[in-house]
Amino acid sequence: MPLSVVKIDEDQHLVFGWANVSLWADGTQVIDAHGDSIDPDELEDAAYLFTMEFRETGVMHKGEAIGRLVESFMVTPDKLEKMGILTESMPVGWWVGFYIEDEEAWKSVKEGKYSMFSIQGWAIREEE
C-alpha cells in the first residue's frame, strides 16, 4: 500500500489518504524514505495534537496554509475491533482528508504533482 493520495473529489476540492502509517496490516514496522519509523502511540499523539491545534496544510512545508483538515482518523487495532473490522485488514496509521482552497495547489494535486501527505513537525531521533 503506497503512502499517497488515494482519493480525490474534484467537485469538492477534497483529497484523502494516509498521512502516516506506523505498522503495515501484517504488523511490520514502516520505515519511511528518511529511514525513520514512528511508534503507533507517538503517531496517535501527533495526530490528535494536529487535529486539536493546527488543522491546516501547506505546500512542501513552506508558505501560508492552502487547505483545511476535514477528516482525521487514527486507525488502531482496538478501534477496528470495536467496529467489527478485522485488525489485520488495515495498517496502524493516520488517515486524513483535506479541503484544498488554493486553486494552484488544487491543480497540482489533480495533476499528481502533489501526490503524498507529509507530517510537518519536529522529533528527537532515537537510535535503536
C-alpha positions as CSV (number, residue, x, y, z in Angstrom):
1,M,0.0,0.0,0.0
2,P,1.7,3.3,-1.1
3,L,1.5,6.2,1.3
4,S,0.0,8.6,-1.2
5,V,-3.1,10.4,-2.1
6,V,-5.7,7.7,-2.7
7,K,-8.9,9.6,-3.4
8,I,-9.7,13.0,-4.9
9,D,-13.1,14.6,-5.1
10,E,-12.7,17.1,-7.9
11,D,-16.1,18.8,-7.4
12,Q,-15.5,19.5,-3.7
13,H,-11.7,20.1,-3.7
14,L,-11.2,17.2,-1.3
15,V,-8.1,14.9,-1.1
16,F,-7.8,11.9,1.1
17,G,-5.1,9.4,2.1
18,W,-2.7,8.2,4.7
19,A,-0.8,11.0,6.5
20,N,1.4,8.4,8.1
21,V,1.5,4.7,8.8
22,S,3.3,3.1,11.8
23,L,2.7,-0.6,11.1
24,W,1.5,-2.4,8.0
25,A,-1.5,-4.6,8.4
26,D,0.7,-7.6,8.9
27,G,2.4,-5.8,11.9
28,T,5.6,-4.9,10.1
29,Q,7.1,-1.6,11.2
30,V,7.1,1.0,8.4
31,I,10.4,2.7,7.6
32,D,10.0,6.0,5.7
33,A,12.1,7.5,2.9
34,H,14.4,9.0,5.5
35,G,15.0,5.7,7.3
36,D,12.7,6.7,10.2
37,S,9.8,5.0,11.9
38,I,7.2,6.2,14.3
39,D,5.8,4.3,17.2
40,P,2.0,3.9,16.9
41,D,1.4,5.6,20.3
42,E,3.5,8.6,19.2
43,L,1.7,8.8,15.9
44,E,-1.6,8.8,17.7
45,D,-0.5,11.6,20.0
46,A,0.8,13.6,17.0
47,A,-2.5,13.1,15.1
48,Y,-4.6,14.3,18.0
49,L,-2.4,17.3,18.6
50,F,-2.5,18.3,14.9
51,T,-6.3,17.9,14.9
52,M,-6.7,20.0,18.0
53,E,-4.2,22.7,17.4
54,F,-3.4,23.1,13.7
55,R,-5.8,21.6,11.1
56,E,-4.2,23.3,8.1
57,T,-2.0,22.1,5.3
58,G,0.6,23.9,3.3
59,V,2.7,23.2,0.2
60,M,6.0,21.4,0.8
61,H,6.2,22.8,4.4
62,K,6.5,26.4,3.2
63,G,4.3,29.5,2.9
64,E,0.8,30.0,4.0
65,A,-1.8,27.4,4.6
66,I,-3.7,26.3,1.4
67,G,-6.1,23.9,2.8
68,R,-8.0,22.7,5.9
69,L,-8.5,19.4,7.6
70,V,-11.9,17.9,7.1
71,E,-11.3,14.3,8.2
72,S,-8.9,12.7,10.6
73,F,-9.0,9.1,11.8
74,M,-6.2,7.3,13.7
75,V,-6.6,3.6,12.8
76,T,-5.7,1.3,15.7
77,P,-6.3,-2.4,16.2
78,D,-8.5,-1.6,19.2
79,K,-10.7,0.8,17.2
80,L,-11.0,-1.7,14.3
81,E,-12.0,-4.5,16.8
82,K,-14.7,-2.2,18.3
83,M,-16.1,-1.6,14.8
84,G,-16.1,-5.2,14.0
85,I,-13.4,-5.0,11.4
86,L,-10.6,-7.5,11.2
87,T,-7.5,-5.9,12.8
88,E,-5.3,-7.5,10.0
89,S,-7.3,-5.7,7.3
90,M,-5.8,-2.3,7.8
91,P,-2.5,-0.8,8.8
92,V,-2.0,1.2,12.1
93,G,-1.9,4.7,10.8
94,W,-3.4,8.1,10.4
95,W,-5.9,8.7,7.6
96,V,-6.7,12.3,6.7
97,G,-8.8,14.4,4.3
98,F,-8.2,18.0,3.4
99,Y,-10.2,20.6,1.6
100,I,-7.7,22.5,-0.7
101,E,-8.7,26.1,-1.1
102,D,-5.9,27.4,-3.2
103,E,-6.6,26.9,-7.0
104,E,-2.9,26.5,-8.0
105,A,-2.3,23.9,-5.3
106,W,-5.5,22.1,-6.2
107,K,-4.4,21.9,-9.8
108,S,-1.1,20.4,-8.7
109,V,-3.0,17.8,-6.6
110,K,-5.2,16.8,-9.6
111,E,-2.1,16.6,-11.9
112,G,-0.3,14.3,-9.4
113,K,2.4,16.9,-8.7
114,Y,1.4,16.8,-5.0
115,S,0.7,13.1,-4.6
116,M,1.6,12.4,-0.9
117,F,0.9,13.8,2.5
118,S,3.7,14.8,4.9
119,I,3.6,15.5,8.6
120,Q,5.4,18.7,9.3
121,G,7.0,18.6,12.7
122,W,10.0,18.1,14.9
123,A,11.2,14.9,16.6
124,I,14.2,13.7,18.5
125,R,15.9,10.8,16.7
126,E,16.4,7.8,18.9
127,E,18.9,5.2,17.7
128,E,17.9,1.6,18.3
